[in-house]
């Protein structure tokens, strides 16, 4: 009886210790070793001892089984096709380690192809697809590359394929060969049933760690979660997030899941920057700050105003932009009011001439020309560019200034592609390319300042029309806050050395009558506005918020209001331009300004 009591007592201790012995994989192993030692040390030859031992085992199983089950890690494996939600040639996309549950890539002979719409939304719009021409175009700084359905990479894979619905899908290897900030790891060979791809765009640095001991990667934190894959000692994983007990990691064989934190070594920073940078154009920039202004030319006769306008600048202006090239038809035809004599005069004074190309000064062009439709095809873009290059040679331009306004959202991609291709032609001939833009807001982001800042020499922010003829309330044409807003937002996408801020040489008179009546406004040049205020007895005070002199006058039931642009307000704007280290300043437009502003605007003295 004493012996039986000792056995029972020993078993009771064993059951009592199970809970803390079997709470994870380590303790399960320890318990297994302890059980084997007990089996080797016990047992006699008597039948009674055998029966007693069997009884103890049965009772132990009944009592300890649920405890063992609770603390034993699951070995059940997750169905990978179900986990990745793919079948056949479908490929699950992970972008910067975030899975996409709506869009799938396609595998063909081990190569992975992404829908072009996905590439544009997440990677780059630089891969320009013309469905009408079935043509893919990619623009390098010095050449334009076209690819057709027959184009292959060095490994013999198609550059792009078409799915059953005619949607173009682009090779990931081709993307990686063109963009330094893009790289990927794919698991999409014919032998892989659950295909997936891990795409990294501008990943910078990540936290990696080494696996210290063989373990399992699970779908969730917890030892009962299903197993995705096995990790071996020495494997390196990327740690996405971590707690004391569990870490979410990415394995080298293409799984994201959870493992016990204690199975990992100390994390360390790992850089995934590529060894090369994307090529940039050989820019045709000035070797000094740009001090420019636009000259409104609505016919050849207006060129005669050159002498008077330039004389007013006192030698402080180094770039003039006459509005010579005005699109006037749906087929891309344009007026050209250029004058070789004008260009020669400017050059004799040390002034560069950048011919303006616009889509709005000619009423017919503004109503009939579709930037989206016309620039959708390579033949139209290149014909237009060829004509511009011929004009540049004939008239001796130093560059072009693009001023395309009121573009709808869907015109953006085709306009930007035109800019890329025009950039190649300009830089091949040493011509400067500058592009005019509104102050950046979400509603005009289709102008794509980031791409402009790469392909153009200068991006010009038109820091005016804060309040304009379409506004429902009166306000400043260009307050100091609006100026700084335009500069800082543009600098998020364009380097300072490529950015010019344009200031207004005009203001507006606002006329407000009884409440609810229509708001009236008219634009006045700086010289004219100063005279109007003095002649009409406006009360003028300095307004700190706008950084301008503000004036108003009550005339019967009409209230007239004005925010004046003068040397003091322009001086504040120039301070901001210098503070942010911009490439220069521009003014709209010649003839509106007093001569006194030019010494202020000269950033080269």
C-alpha positions in Angstrom: 0.0 0.0 0.0 2.8 2.4 0.8 4.3 1.8 -2.7 1.0 2.5 -4.4 0.6 5.7 -2.4 4.0 6.8 -3.6 3.1 6.2 -7.2 -0.1 8.2 -6.8 1.7 11.0 -5.1 4.3 11.0 -7.9 1.6 11.2 -10.5 -0.2 13.9 -8.8 3.0 16.1 -8.8 3.3 15.3 -12.5 -0.2 16.4 -13.3 0.2 19.5 -11.1 3.3 20.6 -13.1 1.8 20.0 -16.6 0.3 23.4 -17.0 3.6 25.3 -16.8 5.5 22.5 -18.5 3.4 22.4 -21.6 2.6 26.1 -22.5 4.7 26.2 -25.7 7.0 24.2 -28.0 9.9 24.2 -25.6 7.9 22.9 -22.7 6.4 20.2 -24.8 9.9 18.9 -25.6 10.9 19.0 -22.0 7.8 17.1 -20.9 8.5 14.4 -23.5 12.0 13.9 -22.2 10.8 13.8 -18.6 8.1 11.2 -19.5 10.7 9.0 -21.2 12.9 9.1 -18.1 10.0 8.1 -15.9 9.1 5.2 -18.2 12.7 4.0 -18.1 13.0 4.3 -14.3 9.7 2.6 -13.3 8.0 -0.8 -13.7 8.5 -4.2 -12.3 7.7 -7.6 -13.6 4.6 -8.2 -11.5 1.2 -8.3 -13.2 -0.2 -6.1 -10.4 2.4 -3.4 -11.1 1.6 -3.5 -14.8 -2.2 -3.2 -14.2 -1.6 -0.4 -11.7 0.6 1.4 -14.2 -2.0 1.0 -17.0 -4.7 2.4 -14.7 -2.5 5.4 -13.9 -1.9 6.0 -17.6 -5.6 5.9 -18.3 -6.4 8.2 -15.4 -3.5 10.5 -16.4 -4.8 10.7 -19.9 -8.3 11.5 -18.7 -7.1 14.2 -16.4 -4.0 15.5 -18.3 -5.1 15.0 -21.9 -7.2 18.2 -22.1 -4.3 20.1 -20.5 -1.8 18.7 -22.9 -4.1 19.4 -25.8 -4.6 23.0 -24.7 -0.8 23.7 -24.5 0.3 21.6 -27.5 1.1 23.7 -30.6 -1.0 22.9 -33.6 0.6 21.2 -36.6 -2.4 21.8 -38.9 -1.3 23.5 -42.1 -3.2 26.2 -43.9 -4.3 25.5 -47.5 -2.1 28.0 -49.4 -4.3 28.5 -52.4 -7.1 29.4 -50.0 -4.8 31.6 -48.0 -3.5 33.6 -51.0 -6.9 33.4 -52.8 -5.3 32.5 -56.1 -5.7 29.7 -58.6 -3.9 28.8 -61.8 -1.8 31.6 -63.2 -3.2 34.2 -60.8 -0.6 35.9 -58.6 -1.3 37.5 -55.3 0.2 41.0 -55.0 2.0 42.3 -51.9 3.0 45.9 -52.2 5.5 47.0 -49.6 4.3 44.0 -47.6 0.6 44.9 -47.8 -1.5 42.4 -49.6 -4.0 43.4 -52.3 -7.3 41.6 -52.1 -8.8 43.0 -55.2 -6.2 43.0 -58.0 -4.3 40.0 -59.2 -1.2 39.8 -61.4 -0.6 37.1 -64.0 2.2 34.6 -64.3 3.5 33.5 -67.7 6.5 31.2 -67.9 7.6 32.3 -64.5 7.5 36.0 -65.3 4.9 38.1 -63.5 2.8 40.8 -65.3 1.0 43.7 -63.6 -2.1 45.4 -65.0 -0.9 48.7 -66.4 -3.6 50.6 -64.4 -2.1 49.1 -61.2 1.4 50.2 -62.3 0.2 53.8 -62.9 -1.6 54.0 -59.6 1.1 52.5 -57.4 4.5 52.6 -59.2 4.9 55.1 -62.1 2.9 56.7 -64.9 6.0 56.8 -67.0 5.1 53.6 -68.8 2.7 55.1 -71.3 0.3 52.8 -73.0 -1.7 53.7 -76.2 -4.5 51.2 -76.6 -5.4 52.7 -80.0 -1.9 52.0 -81.3 -1.2 48.9 -79.1 2.1 50.6 -78.3 4.0 51.0 -75.0 6.4 54.0 -74.8 9.0 54.7 -72.2 11.0 57.9 -72.3 14.6 58.0 -71.3 16.4 61.4 -71.0 17.9 61.1 -74.4 15.7 58.8 -76.3 12.1 57.5 -76.7 11.6 53.8 -76.6 8.6 52.1 -78.2 7.5 48.5 -77.6 5.0 46.4 -79.5 3.4 43.0 -78.8 6.5 41.4 -80.4 9.0 43.1 -78.1 11.0 40.7 -75.8 13.4 41.2 -72.9 16.9 39.6 -72.8 15.4 36.4 -71.3 12.9 36.1 -74.2 9.9 37.2 -72.1 7.3 39.5 -73.7 7.6 43.1 -72.4 3.8 43.2 -72.1 0.9 40.9 -72.7 -2.8 41.4 -73.1 -5.4 39.6 -71.0 -8.7 38.1 -72.4 -10.4 41.5 -72.1 -7.6 43.4 -73.9 -6.1 44.9 -70.8 -2.4 45.4 -71.0 -0.2 43.8 -68.3 3.4 44.9 -67.9 6.4 42.7 -67.1 7.8 43.3 -63.6 11.3 42.5 -64.8 11.0 45.3 -67.4 9.8 47.8 -64.7 12.7 46.8 -62.5 15.1 47.4 -65.3 13.8 51.0 -65.8 13.2 52.2 -62.2 15.9 52.2 -59.5 13.3 52.5 -56.8 11.4 49.3 -57.8 12.3 45.8 -57.0 10.5 42.5 -56.4 10.6 38.9 -55.3 8.2 36.6 -57.1 7.2 33.0 -56.4 5.3 32.2 -59.5 7.1 29.4 -61.3 5.1 26.6 -62.9 5.8 24.4 -59.9 4.3 26.9 -57.5 0.5 26.4 -57.0 -0.1 29.4 -54.8 1.7 32.1 -56.7 2.5 35.5 -55.1 4.8 38.5 -55.7 6.3 40.9 -53.2 6.8 44.3 -54.8 8.9 47.0 -53.0 8.8 50.6 -54.2 11.2 53.0 -52.5 11.4 50.8 -49.4 14.4 52.5 -47.8 15.4 50.5 -44.7 13.7 47.6 -42.9 14.2 45.7 -39.7 15.6 42.2 -40.3 16.3 39.4 -37.8 17.7 35.9 -37.8 15.7 32.8 -36.7 17.4 31.3 -33.6 15.6 28.0 -33.6 13.5 25.9 -35.9 9.9 27.1 -35.6 6.6 27.5 -37.4 5.1 30.6 -39.1 1.4 30.8 -38.4 -1.6 32.7 -39.8 -2.2 34.4 -36.5 -0.5 34.9 -33.1 -1.1 31.8 -31.0 0.2 28.3 -31.0 -3.2 26.9 -32.2 -3.2 29.0 -35.4 -2.6 27.1 -38.6 0.9 26.8 -39.9 1.9 28.6 -43.2 5.4 27.4 -43.4 8.4 26.2 -41.4 11.3 28.4 -40.6 14.8 27.0 -40.0 17.5 28.2 -37.7 19.6 30.8 -39.5 16.8 32.0 -41.8 16.6 35.8 -42.1 13.1 37.4 -41.9 11.9 41.0 -42.1 10.1 42.1 -38.9 7.0 44.1 -39.6 5.9 44.5 -36.0 6.6 42.8 -32.7 5.3 42.3 -29.2 6.8 40.5 -26.2 5.4 37.2 -27.3 4.7 37.3 -31.0 6.2 39.0 -34.1 4.8 39.5 -37.5 7.4 38.8 -40.1 8.1 38.3 -43.8 10.0 35.2 -44.8 12.4 34.8 -47.7 10.2 32.2 -49.3 7.3 34.6 -49.6 5.1 34.3 -46.5 3.8 36.9 -44.1 2.7 35.5 -40.7 3.4 35.2 -37.0 6.2 33.5 -35.0 7.1 33.5 -31.4 9.3 36.5 -30.6 11.7 34.5 -28.6 12.6 32.5 -31.7 14.2 35.6 -33.3 17.5 37.2 -32.6 18.0 40.9 -32.2 16.6 42.9 -35.1 18.9 45.1 -37.2 18.5 47.7 -39.9 18.8 46.6 -43.5 18.9 48.9 -46.5 17.2 47.9 -49.7 18.3 50.9 -51.8 19.4 50.0 -55.3 23.0 50.7 -56.4 22.1 53.1 -59.2 20.0 56.2 -59.8 17.5 56.8 -62.6 19.1 58.8 -65.3 18.2 62.5 -65.6 18.2 64.8 -68.7 21.2 67.0 -69.6 19.3 70.1 -68.6 19.6 73.4 -70.5 19.4 75.7 -67.4 20.7 79.2 -66.9 23.9 79.6 -64.9 22.2 82.3 -62.9 18.8 82.9 -61.3 15.9 83.3 -63.8 14.3 86.7 -63.9 11.5 86.4 -66.5 8.3 87.9 -67.6 5.6 87.0 -70.1 4.9 89.3 -73.1 1.3 89.1 -74.3 1.4 88.9 -78.1 -2.0 88.5 -79.8 -0.8 89.2 -83.3 2.4 90.0 -85.2 1.9 93.7 -84.7 2.3 93.3 -80.9 5.9 92.4 -81.3 6.6 96.1 -81.8 6.0 96.5 -78.0 9.3 94.7 -77.3 11.4 97.9 -77.2 9.2 99.8 -74.8 8.6 96.8 -72.5 12.2 95.8 -72.2 13.4 99.3 -71.7 11.0 99.4 -68.6 12.9 96.5 -67.1 16.1 98.5 -66.8 18.3 95.5 -67.8 17.2 93.4 -64.8 15.2 90.8 -66.9 17.1 87.8 -68.4 14.3 85.8 -69.9 11.3 86.9 -72.0 8.4 84.7 -72.9 6.3 86.0 -75.8 2.9 84.3 -76.3 3.7 83.4 -79.9 2.4 79.9 -80.5 -1.4 79.6 -79.9 -3.2 76.3 -80.8 -6.1 77.2 -83.0 -7.7 73.9 -84.2 -8.7 70.4 -83.2 -5.9 68.9 -85.4 -3.1 70.6 -83.5 -2.6 73.5 -85.9 -1.4 76.8 -84.3 -0.9 80.5 -84.9 2.8 81.5 -84.7 3.5 85.2 -84.3 7.2 84.7 -83.9 9.7 87.3 -85.2 13.4 86.7 -85.9 14.1 90.4 -85.5 12.5 90.2 -82.0 14.7 87.3 -81.0 17.9 89.0 -82.4 17.1 92.1 -80.4 16.6 90.1 -77.2 19.9 88.2 -77.7 21.8 91.5 -78.3 20.6 92.6 -74.8 21.5 89.3 -73.2 17.9 88.1 -72.9 16.8 84.6 -73.6 13.6 84.0 -75.5 11.3 81.1 -74.5 8.4 80.9 -76.9 5.1 80.3 -75.2 2.9 77.4 -76.4 -0.6 77.7 -75.1 -4.0 76.1 -75.6 -6.3 79.0 -74.7 -5.4 82.3 -76.2 -7.0 81.5 -79.5 -10.8 81.1 -79.0 -11.2 78.4 -81.6 -8.3 76.3 -80.2 -9.7 76.7 -76.7 -13.1 75.4 -77.8 -12.0 72.7 -80.3 -8.6 71.4 -79.3 -8.6 68.4 -77.0 -5.3 67.9 -75.2 -6.4 64.4 -74.2 -7.5 63.2 -77.6 -4.7 64.8 -79.7 -1.8 63.8 -77.5 -3.2 60.2 -77.1 -1.2 59.0 -80.1 2.5 59.0 -80.8 2.0 60.2 -84.3 0.3 63.4 -83.2 2.7 64.1 -80.3 5.7 63.7 -82.5 4.3 65.7 -85.4 3.6 68.6 -83.0 7.1 68.4 -81.5 8.7 68.2 -85.0 6.9 71.4 -86.0 8.0 73.2 -82.7 11.6 72.1 -83.4 11.5 73.5 -86.9 10.2 76.8 -85.6 12.9 76.9 -83.0 15.5 76.5 -85.7 13.9 79.1 -88.0 13.4 81.8 -85.4 16.3 81.1 -83.0 14.4 80.4 -79.8 16.3 79.5 -76.7 13.5 77.4 -75.4 9.8 76.9 -74.9 7.4 77.8 -72.2 4.3 75.5 -72.1 1.1 77.1 -70.8 -1.8 74.6 -71.0 -4.7 75.6 -68.8 -8.1 74.2 -67.8 -7.1 70.6 -68.5 -9.6 68.0 -67.4 -8.4 65.2 -65.2 -8.4 62.6 -68.0 -6.1 64.8 -70.2 -3.3 64.7 -67.6 -1.5 61.5 -68.7 -1.4 62.4 -72.4 -0.2 65.9 -71.6 2.6 64.7 -69.4 3.7 62.2 -72.0 3.9 65.0 -74.5 6.1 66.8 -72.0 8.4 63.8 -71.7 8.8 63.5 -75.4 9.2 67.2 -75.9 11.9 67.2 -73.3 14.0 64.7 -75.3 13.7 66.9 -78.4 14.5 70.1 -76.6 17.6 68.8 -74.7 18.9 67.2 -77.9 19.1 70.7 -79.3 20.1 72.5 -76.1 16.7 74.2 -75.7 15.3 75.1 -72.3 11.9 73.7 -71.4 9.7 75.4 -68.8 6.1 74.6 -67.8 3.5 76.8 -66.2 1.3 75.4 -63.5 -1.4 76.4 -61.0 -0.7 76.5 -57.3 -0.9 72.7 -56.4 -4.1 71.4 -55.1 -5.6 67.9 -55.2 -8.0 68.9 -58.0 -5.1 69.7 -60.4 -2.6 67.0 -59.4 -3.1 65.4 -62.9 -0.6 68.0 -64.1 1.9 65.7 -62.3 4.5 68.2 -61.0 6.8 65.3 -60.0 7.2 64.1 -63.6 7.5 67.7 -64.8 10.3 68.3 -62.3 12.2 65.4 -63.8 11.9 66.1 -67.5 11.6 69.9 -67.6 14.3 72.4 -66.8 12.0 74.7 -64.9 8.5 74.3 -63.4 6.8 77.6 -62.9 4.1 78.0 -60.3 1.7 80.8 -61.2 1.3 82.2 -57.7 -1.8 84.4 -58.4 -5.5 84.2 -59.1 -6.1 83.2 -55.5 -9.3 85.1 -55.9 -10.4 85.6 -59.5 -13.3 86.4 -61.8 -14.9 83.1 -60.9 -14.7 83.6 -57.2 -17.9 84.0 -55.2 -16.2 86.4 -52.6 -13.7 89.2 -52.9 -10.1 88.7 -51.9 -6.5 89.1 -52.7 -5.1 88.0 -56.1 -2.0 86.8 -54.3 -1.6 87.0 -50.6 1.7 86.2 -48.9 0.2 83.1 -47.4 -1.0 81.9 -50.9 2.5 82.5 -52.3 4.1 80.4 -49.6 1.5 77.7 -49.9 2.3 77.4 -53.6 6.0 77.2 -53.0 5.9 74.7 -50.2 3.5 72.4 -52.0 5.4 72.5 -55.2 8.7 71.7 -53.3 7.1 68.4 -52.2 7.4 67.3 -55.8 10.0 69.5 -57.5 13.5 70.3 -56.5 14.1 74.0 -55.6 16.7 74.4 -58.4 14.0 73.6 -60.9 11.2 75.7 -59.4 10.3 79.3 -60.4 7.6 81.2 -58.6 5.5 83.7 -60.6 4.1 86.9 -59.1 1.3 89.2 -60.4 1.9 92.6 -61.9 -1.9 93.2 -61.4 -4.7 93.3 -58.9 -8.5 93.5 -58.9 -11.1 96.0 -58.1 -14.1 94.3 -56.4 -17.6 95.8 -56.5 -20.2 94.6 -54.0 -23.7 95.9 -54.0 -26.7 94.8 -51.8 -26.4 91.4 -50.2 -27.2 88.6 -52.7 -26.4 90.7 -55.7 -23.7 89.6 -58.2 -20.1 90.3 -57.4 -18.3 92.4 -60.0 -14.6 92.5 -60.6 -12.1 93.9 -63.1 -8.3 93.5 -63.3 -5.9 96.4 -63.2 -2.2 96.5 -63.7 -0.1 97.7 -60.8 0.5 101.2 -62.3 -3.2 101.6 -63.2 -4.4 100.3 -59.8 -2.2 102.8 -57.9 -3.6 105.7 -59.9 -7.2 104.4 -59.5 -6.9 104.3 -55.7 -5.4 107.8 -55.5 -7.9 109.3 -57.9 -10.9 107.7 -56.2 -10.1 108.5 -52.6 -9.6 105.0 -51.2 -8.7 104.6 -47.6 -5.5 102.4 -47.6 -4.1 100.5 -44.7 -1.5 97.7 -44.5 -3.0 94.3 -44.0 -0.6 91.9 -42.2 -2.6 88.8 -43.1 -2.4 89.3 -46.9 0.9 91.1 -46.9 -0.6 93.9 -49.0 -2.2 97.3 -48.7 -5.9 97.0 -48.5 -8.4 99.7 -49.5 -12.1 100.2 -49.8 -14.5 102.9 -50.7 -18.3 103.2 -50.3 -20.0 104.7 -53.3 -23.7 104.9 -52.8 -24.9 101.3 -52.4 -21.7 99.9 -53.9 -18.7 98.9 -51.9 -15.4 98.9 -53.8 -12.5 96.9 -52.4 -8.9 96.3 -53.4 -5.8 94.4 -52.3 -2.9 96.3 -53.9 0.2 94.8 -55.3 3.2 97.1 -54.9 6.9 97.1 -54.2 6.3 96.3 -50.5 4.1 93.3 -51.2 6.3 92.0 -54.0 9.3 92.4 -51.7 7.7 90.0 -49.2 7.1 87.5 -52.0 10.7 87.8 -53.1 11.8 87.1 -49.6 10.0 83.8 -49.7 11.5 82.9 -53.1 15.0 83.5 -51.7 14.2 81.8 -48.4 13.3 78.6 -50.2 16.2 78.8 -52.6 14.1 78.8 -55.8 15.5 79.0 -59.3 14.0 82.3 -60.0 11.0 84.6 -60.3 8.6 85.4 -63.1 6.0 88.2 -63.6 2.7 88.3 -65.4 2.8 90.4 -67.4 5.0 93.0 -69.1 3.4 96.4 -69.3 1.4 96.1 -66.1 4.3 97.0 -63.8 6.2 100.2 -62.8 9.9 100.3 -63.6 10.7 100.4 -59.9 9.8 96.8 -59.3 12.6 95.4 -61.5 15.5 96.2 -59.3 13.6 94.4 -56.5 13.0 91.3 -58.7 16.6 91.0 -59.9 17.8 88.0 -58.0 21.3 88.2 -59.6 22.5 91.4 -58.1 
